[in-house]
């Protein structure tokens, strides 16, 4: 407060100082409000863990005011069907993103372009049918990826290139029939792979992936059951338990396909060729032109029963041979011991020639007989 006898100059100086202090206070308050992260409407935000939970709100779009420092964003159990390429722009600190239980059917190739620190991505239970090969190119730190319960029929080559940190991958309950080995070879640190509940066709197209599965299991990776759907002979059997002899016909097909390219092309043939005209009575039949389609031999995979029967017969034969060898060895040992015993007894009964004691005993025997 000003004293009653203060001069007008002092009063002016004091008023100016109060104005400066009030302006500074207002600027500090505005700066503090802008610095505090805002939470999207109806979402739950945790300032300690930097988590934004917008799950189960019936959202059709991603909230545009998600704080830039967010590390966990939960958008599961909503009605998201289409996302723009800039849906997660400026969220470079995001580490965990959950988009499970939505209606997503396609993802833009650059939608995760700014998520360079992403370590976990959940896309479970959507309607995704195709994936772009560059979808995960900018997420080299990704450790957990869940693509289960979707409509994926194939995986593009190069989808997992650069994901050296990936530890777990789930592809359960999709429409996958075969997989390419080259797609999974970059996953050097993968520890868990889930591929069950897919309509696998255990044919030549899956042979190379079977080799990769055996190598993956050998180095300690965990893999659930890959049950075959086709052919009928292998239905319900685990692909890893099918012997490699079942795929011997694949190399024959490859050889025939490679040699077929060297054949001289002939005139085109059609399966639905018109019926030949009936010859008139008394006329000689005209020779038909050689444009009929040759019947190619259809290669079928060997029967599982025959393969198992061959293995059992081979085992029985090997067992019989081993038993015969053991019996022969035992017989030889017994025969050798008997012969050795016989020779010892023979030496005792028939002394060596020139032995005086033996001659004396013979003379005694002769005299006693006389």
C-alpha positions, 0 to 999 in steps of 0.5 A: 500500500502507498503511504498517505503522503507519498508523491505522485511519482512514487505512485506511478512507479509502483503501478508500473511495477504491478503491471509488469508483475501481473503480465509476467504472471499471466505469461507463466500461467499460459505457458504452464497450461500449454506445457501440460499434456491434454487428454482426449475427450472420454479417454483415460490418461495416466501421466506417470506411465504416459498411457492413453486408454480410449478402449471401448468407446465406440470410436470410428476415428483416432482422437486427433489430440493424443499427447505427443509424449504418449508411450501406450495407446489403447484403441481396442474394442472400438469401431475403427474401420479405416485409418488415414496414413497420418493417424499416428503422426508425431507420436514418435515416443509411442511404444505400445499400440493396441488396435485389437477387436476393430473392423480394420480391413486395410492399413496404409503402407505409411501409417506406422512411419513415425512410430520408430520406437514401437515395440508392441503392435496388437492387430488381433481380431480385425478384418485385415486381408492384405498387408503392404510389404513396407508396413513395418519398415520404420519399426525396427524395435518391434518385439511383439506382433499379433496378427491373429484372427484376421483374413490374411491369405498370404504374407508379402515377401519382405514384410519382416525385413529389418525386424531383427528384434522381433521375439513373438509373432502370432498368425493364428486363425487366418486363411493361410495355406502356405508360407514362403521361407524367405519371408521368415529368414530375417527373423533371427531372434524370433522365439515364439511363432503361432500358426495354428487354426489355418487351412494349411495345404501340405504340398510342395509349396510348403516344403521349404517352410517345413525345412525352416520350421525344423531349423527354428525348432532346433535352435530352441524356438517355440511353435504350435501345431501346424495341422494339415488340411489337404491332402486327405492322407495328411489331414489333421497331422502336424506338418513337422511329423510328416517325413520328408520322403513324402515330398520326394515327388516335388523334385520330380515335378521340378525336373519335369517342369524344367525339361518341359521348357525345352520341348518344341511347342506344338499346335494348340490343343483343346480339351473340348474338341468337336466330335469326329464326323461319322464315316459313310458306309463303305468309305475308309475312315480319314486319319484324325489330325494330331492335335489331341491333348496329351494326357500328363501323368498326375503325381500324387503324394505317397500314402501315409499308410504305405510310408508307415508300413515301409518304415515298420517293415524295414524296422522288422527286417533290421531287427531280425538281422540283428537277432540273427547276428547275435545268435550267430555270435553266441553260437560261435562263442559256445562252439569255441569254448566246447572245442577248447574243452575237448582239446584239453580233455584230449591232451589229458587222455592221449599223452605226447609221443616219446613220453617215458611215463606214458610208455611205462603205463602202456607196458603195465596195461599190456602185462595186466591184459596178458 
